[in-house]
Amino acid sequence: MVRIKSVEPLVGYKLKIELSNGKKGVFDVSPYIDKGVFNELKEQSYFRSVRPAFGGIMWPHEQDFSADTVEYELQEIS
């Protein structure tokens, strides 16, 4: 099972991600930002509070993405 190893917020609602299987890349959160509970992520200071949790990524008010979703949408970098 793939897990999020590290996450670093970038500009433009993007996250630099490292997965447990060695893949690294950028996950773009912007397609979700206007949807329901993800609205709160528009606030940059809140967006930067992301952290790895339960194998995926999570913010303090429990907005989250699974590692599977992140891996599927990851724009890989070498």
N, CA, C and O atoms as a Tripos MOL2 file, in Angstrom:
@<TRIPOS>MOLECULE
protein
  312   311    78     0     0
PROTEIN
NO_CHARGES

@<TRIPOS>ATOM
      1 N           0.8380   -1.1760    0.0000 N.3       1 MET1
      2 CA          0.0000    0.0000    0.0000 C.3       1 MET1
      3 C           0.8910    1.2500    0.0000 C.2       1 MET1
      4 O           1.7820    1.3900    0.8380 O.2       1 MET1
      5 N           0.6370    2.1440   -0.9440 N.am      2 VAL2
      6 CA          1.3980    3.3910   -1.0500 C.3       2 VAL2
      7 C           0.9560    4.3590    0.0350 C.2       2 VAL2
      8 O          -0.2280    4.4550    0.3590 O.2       2 VAL2
      9 N           1.9310    5.0780    0.5940 N.am      3 ARG3
     10 CA          1.6550    6.0830    1.6240 C.3       3 ARG3
     11 C           2.3810    7.3770    1.2530 C.2       3 ARG3
     12 O           3.3770    7.3570    0.5300 O.2       3 ARG3
     13 N           1.8730    8.4890    1.7540 N.am      4 ILE4
     14 CA          2.5500    9.7710    1.5800 C.3       4 ILE4
     15 C           3.6900    9.8380    2.5930 C.2       4 ILE4
     16 O           3.4730    9.7260    3.7990 O.2       4 ILE4
     17 N           4.8830   10.0180    2.0930 N.am      5 LYS5
     18 CA          6.0700   10.0910    2.9500 C.3       5 LYS5
     19 C           6.3220   11.5360    3.4020 C.2       5 LYS5
     20 O           6.6350   11.7850    4.5660 O.2       5 LYS5
     21 N           6.1800   12.4870    2.4600 N.am      6 SER6
     22 CA          6.3560   13.8960    2.8070 C.3       6 SER6
     23 C           5.5090   14.7690    1.8950 C.2       6 SER6
     24 O           5.1840   14.3910    0.7690 O.2       6 SER6
     25 N           5.1600   15.9370    2.4030 N.am      7 VAL7
     26 CA          4.3690   16.9080    1.6370 C.3       7 VAL7
     27 C           4.8970   18.3110    1.9390 C.2       7 VAL7
     28 O           5.1790   18.6550    3.0870 O.2       7 VAL7
     29 N           5.0220   19.1080    0.8780 N.am      8 GLU8
     30 CA          5.4990   20.4880    1.0170 C.3       8 GLU8
     31 C           4.6010   21.3870    0.1730 C.2       8 GLU8
     32 O           4.4950   21.1850   -1.0370 O.2       8 GLU8
     33 N           3.9500   22.3810    0.7930 N.am      9 PRO9
     34 CA          3.0890   23.2890    0.0250 C.3       9 PRO9
     35 C           3.9050   24.1670   -0.9220 C.2       9 PRO9
     36 O           4.9890   24.6380   -0.5790 O.2       9 PRO9
     37 N           3.3600   24.3760   -2.1160 N.am     10 LEU10
     38 CA          3.9610   25.2500   -3.1210 C.3      10 LEU10
     39 C           2.9490   26.3440   -3.4700 C.2      10 LEU10
     40 O           1.8250   26.3260   -2.9690 O.2      10 LEU10
     41 N           3.3320   27.2800   -4.3110 N.am     11 VAL11
     42 CA          2.3930   28.3230   -4.7420 C.3      11 VAL11
     43 C           1.3710   27.7360   -5.7120 C.2      11 VAL11
     44 O           1.6130   26.7040   -6.3390 O.2      11 VAL11
     45 N           0.2350   28.4030   -5.8240 N.am     12 GLY12
     46 CA         -0.7810   27.9730   -6.7860 C.3      12 GLY12
     47 C          -1.5390   26.7300   -6.3880 C.2      12 GLY12
     48 O          -1.9620   25.9670   -7.2570 O.2      12 GLY12
     49 N          -1.7260   26.4980   -5.0930 N.am     13 TYR13
     50 CA         -2.4690   25.3370   -4.5850 C.3      13 TYR13
     51 C          -1.8760   24.0090   -5.0620 C.2      13 TYR13
     52 O          -2.5970   23.0760   -5.4160 O.2      13 TYR13
     53 N          -0.5630   23.9550   -5.0590 N.am     14 LYS14
     54 CA          0.1330   22.7220   -5.4380 C.3      14 LYS14
     55 C           0.9460   22.2200   -4.2560 C.2      14 LYS14
     56 O           1.3690   22.9900   -3.3930 O.2      14 LYS14
     57 N           1.1540   20.9070   -4.2400 N.am     15 LEU15
     58 CA          1.9030   20.2650   -3.1680 C.3      15 LEU15
     59 C           3.0080   19.4020   -3.7680 C.2      15 LEU15
     60 O           2.7720   18.6270   -4.6950 O.2      15 LEU15
     61 N           4.2060   19.5460   -3.2320 N.am     16 LYS16
     62 CA          5.3060   18.6600   -3.6110 C.3      16 LYS16
     63 C           5.1920   17.4310   -2.7280 C.2      16 LYS16
     64 O           5.1780   17.5350   -1.5010 O.2      16 LYS16
     65 N           5.1110   16.2700   -3.3560 N.am     17 ILE17
     66 CA          4.8120   15.0220   -2.6590 C.3      17 ILE17
     67 C           5.9180   13.9940   -2.8780 C.2      17 ILE17
     68 O           6.4780   13.8920   -3.9700 O.2      17 ILE17
     69 N           6.2220   13.2400   -1.8320 N.am     18 GLU18
     70 CA          7.0800   12.0590   -1.9550 C.3      18 GLU18
     71 C           6.2840   10.8780   -1.4220 C.2      18 GLU18
     72 O           5.7700   10.9100   -0.3040 O.2      18 GLU18
     73 N           6.1900    9.8300   -2.2440 N.am     19 LEU19
     74 CA          5.4410    8.6270   -1.8710 C.3      19 LEU19
     75 C           6.3820    7.5440   -1.3590 C.2      19 LEU19
     76 O           7.5820    7.5670   -1.6310 O.2      19 LEU19
     77 N           5.8260    6.6060   -0.6210 N.am     20 SER20
     78 CA          6.6190    5.5150   -0.0490 C.3      20 SER20
     79 C           7.2030    4.5840   -1.1060 C.2      20 SER20
     80 O           8.1360    3.8350   -0.8160 O.2      20 SER20
     81 N           6.6680    4.6170   -2.3350 N.am     21 ASN21
     82 CA          7.1930    3.7670   -3.4060 C.3      21 ASN21
     83 C           8.3030    4.4640   -4.1900 C.2      21 ASN21
     84 O           8.7580    3.9510   -5.2120 O.2      21 ASN21
     85 N           8.7440    5.6430   -3.7090 N.am     22 GLY22
     86 CA          9.8420    6.3610   -4.3370 C.3      22 GLY22
     87 C           9.4310    7.4150   -5.3450 C.2      22 GLY22
     88 O          10.2630    8.2210   -5.7610 O.2      22 GLY22
     89 N           8.1730    7.4320   -5.7470 N.am     23 LYS23
     90 CA          7.7200    8.4520   -6.6980 C.3      23 LYS23
     91 C           7.7110    9.8190   -6.0190 C.2      23 LYS23
     92 O           7.3990    9.9490   -4.8350 O.2      23 LYS23
     93 N           8.0680   10.8420   -6.8170 N.am     24 LYS24
     94 CA          8.0430   12.2230   -6.3430 C.3      24 LYS24
     95 C           7.3670   13.0570   -7.4140 C.2      24 LYS24
     96 O           7.5120   12.7950   -8.6080 O.2      24 LYS24
     97 N           6.6250   14.0650   -6.9720 N.am     25 GLY25
     98 CA          5.9690   14.9060   -7.9550 C.3      25 GLY25
     99 C           5.1390   15.9950   -7.3220 C.2      25 GLY25
    100 O           5.2510   16.2870   -6.1320 O.2      25 GLY25
    101 N           4.2900   16.5940   -8.1640 N.am     26 VAL26
    102 CA          3.4370   17.6940   -7.7420 C.3      26 VAL26
    103 C           1.9750   17.2710   -7.8620 C.2      26 VAL26
    104 O           1.5400   16.7540   -8.8910 O.2      26 VAL26
    105 N           1.2390   17.5010   -6.7950 N.am     27 PHE27
    106 CA         -0.2010   17.2350   -6.7540 C.3      27 PHE27
    107 C          -0.9040   18.5840   -6.7570 C.2      27 PHE27
    108 O          -0.6790   19.4040   -5.8680 O.2      27 PHE27
    109 N          -1.7550   18.8170   -7.7510 N.am     28 ASP28
    110 CA         -2.4650   20.0850   -7.9070 C.3      28 ASP28
    111 C          -3.8240   20.0000   -7.2180 C.2      28 ASP28
    112 O          -4.6900   19.2280   -7.6300 O.2      28 ASP28
    113 N          -4.0030   20.7900   -6.1790 N.am     29 VAL29
    114 CA         -5.2480   20.7940   -5.4090 C.3      29 VAL29
    115 C          -6.2790   21.7520   -6.0110 C.2      29 VAL29
    116 O          -7.4530   21.6930   -5.6470 O.2      29 VAL29
    117 N          -5.8600   22.6350   -6.9280 N.am     30 SER30
    118 CA         -6.7560   23.6820   -7.4400 C.3      30 SER30
    119 C          -8.0680   23.1780   -8.0490 C.2      30 SER30
    120 O          -9.0660   23.8880   -7.9310 O.2      30 SER30
    121 N          -8.1410   22.0090   -8.6890 N.am     31 PRO31
    122 CA         -9.4440   21.5580   -9.2020 C.3      31 PRO31
    123 C         -10.4810   21.2870   -8.0980 C.2      31 PRO31
    124 O         -11.6770   21.2240   -8.3820 O.2      31 PRO31
    125 N         -10.0410   21.1310   -6.8720 N.am     32 TYR32
    126 CA        -10.9330   20.8070   -5.7550 C.3      32 TYR32
    127 C         -11.3000   22.0250   -4.9070 C.2      32 TYR32
    128 O         -12.2310   21.9640   -4.1040 O.2      32 TYR32
    129 N         -10.5770   23.1250   -5.0800 N.am     33 ILE33
    130 CA        -10.6170   24.2550   -4.1640 C.3      33 ILE33
    131 C         -12.0050   24.9040   -4.0310 C.2      33 ILE33
    132 O         -12.3010   25.5090   -3.0000 O.2      33 ILE33
    133 N         -12.8480   24.7870   -5.0490 N.am     34 ASP34
    134 CA        -14.1930   25.3860   -5.0030 C.3      34 ASP34
    135 C         -15.2720   24.3830   -4.6190 C.2      34 ASP34
    136 O         -16.4600   24.6850   -4.7260 O.2      34 ASP34
    137 N         -14.8850   23.2220   -4.1840 N.am     35 LYS35
    138 CA        -15.8420   22.1620   -3.8780 C.3      35 LYS35
    139 C         -15.9940   21.9520   -2.3690 C.2      35 LYS35
    140 O         -15.0480   21.5480   -1.6930 O.2      35 LYS35
    141 N         -17.1800   22.2260   -1.8580 N.am     36 GLY36
    142 CA        -17.5540   21.9070   -0.4830 C.3      36 GLY36
    143 C         -16.5250   22.2320    0.5770 C.2      36 GLY36
    144 O         -16.1220   23.3840    0.7400 O.2      36 GLY36
    145 N         -16.1000   21.1990    1.3020 N.am     37 VAL37
    146 CA        -15.2040   21.3750    2.4480 C.3      37 VAL37
    147 C         -13.8270   21.9050    2.0590 C.2      37 VAL37
    148 O         -13.1020   22.4200    2.9100 O.2      37 VAL37
    149 N         -13.4620   21.7850    0.7910 N.am     38 PHE38
    150 CA        -12.1430   22.2330    0.3480 C.3      38 PHE38
    151 C         -12.0550   23.7500    0.1820 C.2      38 PHE38
    152 O         -10.9620   24.2840   -0.0070 O.2      38 PHE38
    153 N         -13.1940   24.4530    0.2500 N.am     39 ASN39
    154 CA        -13.2220   25.9120    0.1470 C.3      39 ASN39
    155 C         -12.2550   26.5790    1.1160 C.2      39 ASN39
    156 O         -11.6330   27.5880    0.7850 O.2      39 ASN39
    157 N         -12.1330   26.0260    2.2860 N.am     40 GLU40
    158 CA        -11.2720   26.5940    3.3260 C.3      40 GLU40
    159 C          -9.7980   26.6320    2.8970 C.2      40 GLU40
    160 O          -9.0160   27.4260    3.4210 O.2      40 GLU40
    161 N          -9.4270   25.7720    1.9450 N.am     41 LEU41
    162 CA         -8.0400   25.7110    1.4870 C.3      41 LEU41
    163 C          -7.6320   26.9460    0.6920 C.2      41 LEU41
    164 O          -6.4460   27.1420    0.4270 O.2      41 LEU41
    165 N          -8.5940   27.7800    0.3070 N.am     42 LYS42
    166 CA         -8.2750   29.0160   -0.4170 C.3      42 LYS42
    167 C          -7.4070   29.9450    0.4220 C.2      42 LYS42
    168 O          -6.6130   30.7100   -0.1260 O.2      42 LYS42
    169 N          -7.5470   29.8870    1.7280 N.am     43 GLU43
    170 CA         -6.7310   30.7050    2.6320 C.3      43 GLU43
    171 C          -5.3230   30.1150    2.6550 C.2      43 GLU43
    172 O          -5.1200   28.9970    3.1270 O.2      43 GLU43
    173 N          -4.3490   30.8770    2.1420 N.am     44 GLN44
    174 CA         -2.9900   30.3570    1.9730 C.3      44 GLN44
    175 C          -2.3520   29.8610    3.2700 C.2      44 GLN44
    176 O          -1.6710   28.8350    3.2670 O.2      44 GLN44
    177 N          -2.5600   30.5640    4.3630 N.am     45 SER45
    178 CA         -1.9400   30.1060    5.6170 C.3      45 SER45
    179 C          -2.5300   28.7590    6.0430 C.2      45 SER45
    180 O          -1.8220   27.9130    6.5890 O.2      45 SER45
    181 N          -3.8150   28.5650    5.7950 N.am     46 TYR46
    182 CA         -4.4400   27.2850    6.1110 C.3      46 TYR46
    183 C          -3.9530   26.2030    5.1390 C.2      46 TYR46
    184 O          -3.6590   25.0820    5.5540 O.2      46 TYR46
    185 N          -3.8690   26.5350    3.8660 N.am     47 PHE47
    186 CA         -3.3940   25.5770    2.8620 C.3      47 PHE47
    187 C          -2.0070   25.0430    3.2450 C.2      47 PHE47
    188 O          -1.7260   23.8560    3.0770 O.2      47 PHE47
    189 N          -1.1560   25.9160    3.7520 N.am     48 ARG48
    190 CA          0.2090   25.5210    4.1250 C.3      48 ARG48
    191 C           0.2680   24.6470    5.3740 C.2      48 ARG48
    192 O           1.3410   24.1540    5.7220 O.2      48 ARG48
    193 N          -0.8480   24.4450    6.0490 N.am     49 SER49
    194 CA         -0.8550   23.6060    7.2560 C.3      49 SER49
    195 C          -1.0420   22.1160    6.9520 C.2      49 SER49
    196 O          -1.2770   21.3220    7.8630 O.2      49 SER49
    197 N          -0.9410   21.7420    5.6980 N.am     50 VAL50
    198 CA         -1.0870   20.3400    5.2830 C.3      50 VAL50
    199 C           0.0000   19.4800    5.9140 C.2      50 VAL50
    200 O           1.1080   19.9470    6.1790 O.2      50 VAL50
    201 N          -0.3400   18.2060    6.1510 N.am     51 ARG51
    202 CA          0.6340   17.2700    6.7210 C.3      51 ARG51
    203 C           0.2620   15.8480    6.3010 C.2      51 ARG51
    204 O          -0.8950   15.5800    5.9790 O.2      51 ARG51
    205 N           1.2330   14.9410    6.3040 N.am     52 PRO52
    206 CA          0.9070   13.5330    6.0620 C.3      52 PRO52
    207 C           0.1030   12.9890    7.2440 C.2      52 PRO52
    208 O           0.4030   13.3020    8.3960 O.2      52 PRO52
    209 N          -0.9040   12.1880    6.9640 N.am     53 ALA53
    210 CA         -1.7110   11.5840    8.0340 C.3      53 ALA53
    211 C          -2.4480   10.3700    7.4920 C.2      53 ALA53
    212 O          -3.0140   10.4190    6.4000 O.2      53 ALA53
    213 N          -2.4430    9.2990    8.2400 N.am     54 PHE54
    214 CA         -3.1780    8.0770    7.9020 C.3      54 PHE54
    215 C          -2.8560    7.5860    6.4880 C.2      54 PHE54
    216 O          -3.7260    7.0490    5.8030 O.2      54 PHE54
    217 N          -1.6210    7.7700    6.0570 N.am     55 GLY55
    218 CA         -1.1900    7.3160    4.7380 C.3      55 GLY55
    219 C          -1.4020    8.3280    3.6410 C.2      55 GLY55
    220 O          -0.7530    8.2440    2.5980 O.2      55 GLY55
    221 N          -2.2980    9.2920    3.8440 N.am     56 GLY56
    222 CA         -2.5840   10.3240    2.8490 C.3      56 GLY56
    223 C          -2.1060   11.6770    3.3330 C.2      56 GLY56
    224 O          -1.1150   11.7740    4.0580 O.2      56 GLY56
    225 N          -2.8220   12.7330    2.9260 N.am     57 ILE57
    226 CA         -2.5270   14.0790    3.4110 C.3      57 ILE57
    227 C          -3.7910   14.6720    4.0240 C.2      57 ILE57
    228 O          -4.9070   14.3410    3.6260 O.2      57 ILE57
    229 N          -3.5920   15.5620    5.0070 N.am     58 MET58
    230 CA         -4.7340   16.0950    5.7500 C.3      58 MET58
    231 C          -4.4340   17.5110    6.2310 C.2      58 MET58
    232 O          -3.2840   17.8840    6.4600 O.2      58 MET58
    233 N          -5.5100   18.2880    6.3760 N.am     59 TRP59
    234 CA         -5.4510   19.6280    6.9740 C.3      59 TRP59
    235 C          -6.1360   19.5710    8.3380 C.2      59 TRP59
    236 O          -6.8360   18.6010    8.6270 O.2      59 TRP59
    237 N          -5.9510   20.5850    9.1810 N.am     60 PRO60
    238 CA         -6.4610   20.5460   10.5550 C.3      60 PRO60
    239 C          -7.9680   20.3050   10.7030 C.2      60 PRO60
    240 O          -8.3940   19.6870   11.6790 O.2      60 PRO60
    241 N          -8.7750   20.7770    9.7590 N.am     61 HIS61
    242 CA        -10.2230   20.5740    9.8700 C.3      61 HIS61
    243 C         -10.6870   19.3510    9.0920 C.2      61 HIS61
    244 O         -11.8470   19.2490    8.6920 O.2      61 HIS61
    245 N          -9.7580   18.4270    8.8860 N.am     62 GLU62
    246 CA         -9.9950   17.0900    8.3490 C.3      62 GLU62
    247 C         -10.2980   17.0100    6.8580 C.2      62 GLU62
    248 O         -10.8180   15.9920    6.3990 O.2      62 GLU62
    249 N          -9.9870   18.0590    6.0840 N.am     63 GLN63
    250 CA        -10.0050   17.8880    4.6380 C.3      63 GLN63
    251 C          -8.8410   16.9530    4.3180 C.2      63 GLN63
    252 O          -7.7590   17.0920    4.8900 O.2      63 GLN63
    253 N          -9.0560   16.0100    3.4140 N.am     64 ASP64
    254 CA         -7.9850   15.0550    3.1520 C.3      64 ASP64
    255 C          -8.0380   14.4820    1.7500 C.2      64 ASP64
    256 O          -9.0560   14.5590    1.0610 O.2      64 ASP64
    257 N          -6.9190   13.9060    1.3460 N.am     65 PHE65
    258 CA         -6.8100   13.1480    0.0990 C.3      65 PHE65
    259 C          -6.0780   11.8560    0.4210 C.2      65 PHE65
    260 O          -5.1070   11.8540    1.1780 O.2      65 PHE65
    261 N          -6.5440   10.7710   -0.1510 N.am     66 SER66
    262 CA         -5.8780    9.4840    0.0550 C.3      66 SER66
    263 C          -4.6090    9.4200   -0.7800 C.2      66 SER66
    264 O          -4.4570   10.1600   -1.7510 O.2      66 SER66
    265 N          -3.7100    8.5420   -0.4020 N.am     67 ALA67
    266 CA         -2.4800    8.3480   -1.1670 C.3      67 ALA67
    267 C          -2.8030    7.8480   -2.5690 C.2      67 ALA67
    268 O          -2.0930    8.1840   -3.5160 O.2      67 ALA67
    269 N          -3.8540    7.0580   -2.7210 N.am     68 ASP68
    270 CA         -4.2430    6.5580   -4.0420 C.3      68 ASP68
    271 C          -4.6360    7.6990   -4.9760 C.2      68 ASP68
    272 O          -4.2260    7.7210   -6.1370 O.2      68 ASP68
    273 N          -5.4240    8.6390   -4.4780 N.am     69 THR69
    274 CA         -5.8250    9.7950   -5.2770 C.3      69 THR69
    275 C          -4.6040   10.6250   -5.6550 C.2      69 THR69
    276 O          -4.4430   11.0190   -6.8100 O.2      69 THR69
    277 N          -3.7570   10.8840   -4.6840 N.am     70 VAL70
    278 CA         -2.5560   11.6780   -4.9360 C.3      70 VAL70
    279 C          -1.6760   10.9870   -5.9780 C.2      70 VAL70
    280 O          -1.2140   11.6360   -6.9160 O.2      70 VAL70
    281 N          -1.4400    9.6920   -5.8290 N.am     71 GLU71
    282 CA         -0.5870    8.9770   -6.7740 C.3      71 GLU71
    283 C          -1.1850    9.0060   -8.1790 C.2      71 GLU71
    284 O          -0.4560    9.1930   -9.1530 O.2      71 GLU71
    285 N          -2.4850    8.8250   -8.2970 N.am     72 TYR72
    286 CA         -3.1580    8.8080   -9.6000 C.3      72 TYR72
    287 C          -3.0100   10.1480  -10.3240 C.2      72 TYR72
    288 O          -2.8290   10.1790  -11.5420 O.2      72 TYR72
    289 N          -3.0860   11.2500   -9.5800 N.am     73 GLU73
    290 CA         -3.0390   12.5830  -10.1820 C.3      73 GLU73
    291 C          -1.6540   13.2390  -10.1110 C.2      73 GLU73
    292 O          -1.4910   14.3800  -10.5460 O.2      73 GLU73
    293 N          -0.6770   12.5450   -9.5800 N.am     74 LEU74
    294 CA          0.6590   13.0960   -9.3850 C.3      74 LEU74
    295 C           1.3250   13.4140  -10.7230 C.2      74 LEU74
    296 O           1.3450   12.5770  -11.6250 O.2      74 LEU74
    297 N           1.8640   14.6090  -10.8450 N.am     75 GLN75
    298 CA          2.6740   14.9970  -11.9970 C.3      75 GLN75
    299 C           4.1120   14.7220  -11.5880 C.2      75 GLN75
    300 O           4.7280   15.5150  -10.8750 O.2      75 GLN75
    301 N           4.6380   13.6000  -12.0420 N.am     76 GLU76
    302 CA          5.9520   13.1490  -11.5700 C.3      76 GLU76
    303 C           7.0960   14.0540  -12.0140 C.2      76 GLU76
    304 O           7.1010   14.6010  -13.1170 O.2      76 GLU76
    305 N           8.0640   14.1870  -11.1080 N.am     77 ILE77
    306 CA          9.3130   14.8920  -11.3980 C.3      77 ILE77
    307 C          10.4540   13.9440  -11.0670 C.2      77 ILE77
    308 O          10.3220   13.0570  -10.2230 O.2      77 ILE77
    309 N          11.5710   14.1460  -11.7420 N.am     78 SER78
    310 CA         12.7120   13.2590  -11.4850 C.3      78 SER78
    311 C          13.6860   13.8660  -10.5220 C.2      78 SER78
    312 O          14.7010   13.2490  -10.2000 O.2      78 SER78
@<TRIPOS>BOND
     1     1     2 1
     2     2     3 1
     3     3     4 2
     4     3     5 am
     5     5     6 1
     6     6     7 1
     7     7     8 2
     8     7     9 am
     9     9    10 1
    10    10    11 1
    11    11    12 2
    12    11    13 am
    13    13    14 1
    14    14    15 1
    15    15    16 2
    16    15    17 am
    17    17    18 1
    18    18    19 1
    19    19    20 2
    20    19    21 am
    21    21    22 1
    22    22    23 1
    23    23    24 2
    24    23    25 am
    25    25    26 1
    26    26    27 1
    27    27    28 2
    28    27    29 am
    29    29    30 1
    30    30    31 1
    31    31    32 2
    32    31    33 am
    33    33    34 1
    34    34    35 1
    35    35    36 2
    36    35    37 am
    37    37    38 1
    38    38    39 1
    39    39    40 2
    40    39    41 am
    41    41    42 1
    42    42    43 1
    43    43    44 2
    44    43    45 am
    45    45    46 1
    46    46    47 1
    47    47    48 2
    48    47    49 am
    49    49    50 1
    50    50    51 1
    51    51    52 2
    52    51    53 am
    53    53    54 1
    54    54    55 1
    55    55    56 2
    56    55    57 am
    57    57    58 1
    58    58    59 1
    59    59    60 2
    60    59    61 am
    61    61    62 1
    62    62    63 1
    63    63    64 2
    64    63    65 am
    65    65    66 1
    66    66    67 1
    67    67    68 2
    68    67    69 am
    69    69    70 1
    70    70    71 1
    71    71    72 2
    72    71    73 am
    73    73    74 1
    74    74    75 1
    75    75    76 2
    76    75    77 am
    77    77    78 1
    78    78    79 1
    79    79    80 2
    80    79    81 am
    81    81    82 1
    82    82    83 1
    83    83    84 2
    84    83    85 am
    85    85    86 1
    86    86    87 1
    87    87    88 2
    88    87    89 am
    89    89    90 1
    90    90    91 1
    91    91    92 2
    92    91    93 am
    93    93    94 1
    94    94    95 1
    95    95    96 2
    96    95    97 am
    97    97    98 1
    98    98    99 1
    99    99   100 2
   100    99   101 am
   101   101   102 1
   102   102   103 1
   103   103   104 2
   104   103   105 am
   105   105   106 1
   106   106   107 1
   107   107   108 2
   108   107   109 am
   109   109   110 1
   110   110   111 1
   111   111   112 2
   112   111   113 am
   113   113   114 1
   114   114   115 1
   115   115   116 2
   116   115   117 am
   117   117   118 1
   118   118   119 1
   119   119   120 2
   120   119   121 am
   121   121   122 1
   122   122   123 1
   123   123   124 2
   124   123   125 am
   125   125   126 1
   126   126   127 1
   127   127   128 2
   128   127   129 am
   129   129   130 1
   130   130   131 1
   131   131   132 2
   132   131   133 am
   133   133   134 1
   134   134   135 1
   135   135   136 2
   136   135   137 am
   137   137   138 1
   138   138   139 1
   139   139   140 2
   140   139   141 am
   141   141   142 1
   142   142   143 1
   143   143   144 2
   144   143   145 am
   145   145   146 1
   146   146   147 1
   147   147   148 2
   148   147   149 am
   149   149   150 1
   150   150   151 1
   151   151   152 2
   152   151   153 am
   153   153   154 1
   154   154   155 1
   155   155   156 2
   156   155   157 am
   157   157   158 1
   158   158   159 1
   159   159   160 2
   160   159   161 am
   161   161   162 1
   162   162   163 1
   163   163   164 2
   164   163   165 am
   165   165   166 1
   166   166   167 1
   167   167   168 2
   168   167   169 am
   169   169   170 1
   170   170   171 1
   171   171   172 2
   172   171   173 am
   173   173   174 1
   174   174   175 1
   175   175   176 2
   176   175   177 am
   177   177   178 1
   178   178   179 1
   179   179   180 2
   180   179   181 am
   181   181   182 1
   182   182   183 1
   183   183   184 2
   184   183   185 am
   185   185   186 1
   186   186   187 1
   187   187   188 2
   188   187   189 am
   189   189   190 1
   190   190   191 1
   191   191   192 2
   192   191   193 am
   193   193   194 1
   194   194   195 1
   195   195   196 2
   196   195   197 am
   197   197   198 1
   198   198   199 1
   199   199   200 2
   200   199   201 am
   201   201   202 1
   202   202   203 1
   203   203   204 2
   204   203   205 am
   205   205   206 1
   206   206   207 1
   207   207   208 2
   208   207   209 am
   209   209   210 1
   210   210   211 1
   211   211   212 2
   212   211   213 am
   213   213   214 1
   214   214   215 1
   215   215   216 2
   216   215   217 am
   217   217   218 1
   218   218   219 1
   219   219   220 2
   220   219   221 am
   221   221   222 1
   222   222   223 1
   223   223   224 2
   224   223   225 am
   225   225   226 1
   226   226   227 1
   227   227   228 2
   228   227   229 am
   229   229   230 1
   230   230   231 1
   231   231   232 2
   232   231   233 am
   233   233   234 1
   234   234   235 1
   235   235   236 2
   236   235   237 am
   237   237   238 1
   238   238   239 1
   239   239   240 2
   240   239   241 am
   241   241   242 1
   242   242   243 1
   243   243   244 2
   244   243   245 am
   245   245   246 1
   246   246   247 1
   247   247   248 2
   248   247   249 am
   249   249   250 1
   250   250   251 1
   251   251   252 2
   252   251   253 am
   253   253   254 1
   254   254   255 1
   255   255   256 2
   256   255   257 am
   257   257   258 1
   258   258   259 1
   259   259   260 2
   260   259   261 am
   261   261   262 1
   262   262   263 1
   263   263   264 2
   264   263   265 am
   265   265   266 1
   266   266   267 1
   267   267   268 2
   268   267   269 am
   269   269   270 1
   270   270   271 1
   271   271   272 2
   272   271   273 am
   273   273   274 1
   274   274   275 1
   275   275   276 2
   276   275   277 am
   277   277   278 1
   278   278   279 1
   279   279   280 2
   280   279   281 am
   281   281   282 1
   282   282   283 1
   283   283   284 2
   284   283   285 am
   285   285   286 1
   286   286   287 1
   287   287   288 2
   288   287   289 am
   289   289   290 1
   290   290   291 1
   291   291   292 2
   292   291   293 am
   293   293   294 1
   294   294   295 1
   295   295   296 2
   296   295   297 am
   297   297   298 1
   298   298   299 1
   299   299   300 2
   300   299   301 am
   301   301   302 1
   302   302   303 1
   303   303   304 2
   304   303   305 am
   305   305   306 1
   306   306   307 1
   307   307   308 2
   308   307   309 am
   309   309   310 1
   310   310   311 1
   311   311   312 2
@<TRIPOS>SUBSTRUCTURE
     1 MET1         2 RESIDUE 1 A MET
     2 VAL2         6 RESIDUE 1 A VAL
     3 ARG3        10 RESIDUE 1 A ARG
     4 ILE4        14 RESIDUE 1 A ILE
     5 LYS5        18 RESIDUE 1 A LYS
     6 SER6        22 RESIDUE 1 A SER
     7 VAL7        26 RESIDUE 1 A VAL
     8 GLU8        30 RESIDUE 1 A GLU
     9 PRO9        34 RESIDUE 1 A PRO
    10 LEU10       38 RESIDUE 1 A LEU
    11 VAL11       42 RESIDUE 1 A VAL
    12 GLY12       46 RESIDUE 1 A GLY
    13 TYR13       50 RESIDUE 1 A TYR
    14 LYS14       54 RESIDUE 1 A LYS
    15 LEU15       58 RESIDUE 1 A LEU
    16 LYS16       62 RESIDUE 1 A LYS
    17 ILE17       66 RESIDUE 1 A ILE
    18 GLU18       70 RESIDUE 1 A GLU
    19 LEU19       74 RESIDUE 1 A LEU
    20 SER20       78 RESIDUE 1 A SER
    21 ASN21       82 RESIDUE 1 A ASN
    22 GLY22       86 RESIDUE 1 A GLY
    23 LYS23       90 RESIDUE 1 A LYS
    24 LYS24       94 RESIDUE 1 A LYS
    25 GLY25       98 RESIDUE 1 A GLY
    26 VAL26      102 RESIDUE 1 A VAL
    27 PHE27      106 RESIDUE 1 A PHE
    28 ASP28      110 RESIDUE 1 A ASP
    29 VAL29      114 RESIDUE 1 A VAL
    30 SER30      118 RESIDUE 1 A SER
    31 PRO31      122 RESIDUE 1 A PRO
    32 TYR32      126 RESIDUE 1 A TYR
    33 ILE33      130 RESIDUE 1 A ILE
    34 ASP34      134 RESIDUE 1 A ASP
    35 LYS35      138 RESIDUE 1 A LYS
    36 GLY36      142 RESIDUE 1 A GLY
    37 VAL37      146 RESIDUE 1 A VAL
    38 PHE38      150 RESIDUE 1 A PHE
    39 ASN39      154 RESIDUE 1 A ASN
    40 GLU40      158 RESIDUE 1 A GLU
    41 LEU41      162 RESIDUE 1 A LEU
    42 LYS42      166 RESIDUE 1 A LYS
    43 GLU43      170 RESIDUE 1 A GLU
    44 GLN44      174 RESIDUE 1 A GLN
    45 SER45      178 RESIDUE 1 A SER
    46 TYR46      182 RESIDUE 1 A TYR
    47 PHE47      186 RESIDUE 1 A PHE
    48 ARG48      190 RESIDUE 1 A ARG
    49 SER49      194 RESIDUE 1 A SER
    50 VAL50      198 RESIDUE 1 A VAL
    51 ARG51      202 RESIDUE 1 A ARG
    52 PRO52      206 RESIDUE 1 A PRO
    53 ALA53      210 RESIDUE 1 A ALA
    54 PHE54      214 RESIDUE 1 A PHE
    55 GLY55      218 RESIDUE 1 A GLY
    56 GLY56      222 RESIDUE 1 A GLY
    57 ILE57      226 RESIDUE 1 A ILE
    58 MET58      230 RESIDUE 1 A MET
    59 TRP59      234 RESIDUE 1 A TRP
    60 PRO60      238 RESIDUE 1 A PRO
    61 HIS61      242 RESIDUE 1 A HIS
    62 GLU62      246 RESIDUE 1 A GLU
    63 GLN63      250 RESIDUE 1 A GLN
    64 ASP64      254 RESIDUE 1 A ASP
    65 PHE65      258 RESIDUE 1 A PHE
    66 SER66      262 RESIDUE 1 A SER
    67 ALA67      266 RESIDUE 1 A ALA
    68 ASP68      270 RESIDUE 1 A ASP
    69 THR69      274 RESIDUE 1 A THR
    70 VAL70      278 RESIDUE 1 A VAL
    71 GLU71      282 RESIDUE 1 A GLU
    72 TYR72      286 RESIDUE 1 A TYR
    73 GLU73      290 RESIDUE 1 A GLU
    74 LEU74      294 RESIDUE 1 A LEU
    75 GLN75      298 RESIDUE 1 A GLN
    76 GLU76      302 RESIDUE 1 A GLU
    77 ILE77      306 RESIDUE 1 A ILE
    78 SER78      310 RESIDUE 1 A SER
